[in-house]
Amino acid sequence: MDDQSDRILDGMAELHSGNRSLAIREALKTHESVESILREMERTHADELRRQKVQSERSFRNGTAIPWEQVKKRNKL
């Protein structure tokens, strides 16, 4: 495990009485919950996501897409 991951795990373990195994189990369960929520959101919004994808592809083909750097500059991001 790299140093950064080890430090993160130590911090998580503090919330579980120092038990790194319990911290990992909880992190895995949380990861699965988040993935499940994302899958459901993608399923629920599949039609809109497809529409946006087709529109974006059309913009790129037609040369009307705006580069991200220009969008950021225009919106002061």
Beta strands, then each sheet from edge to edge (+ up, - down):
end
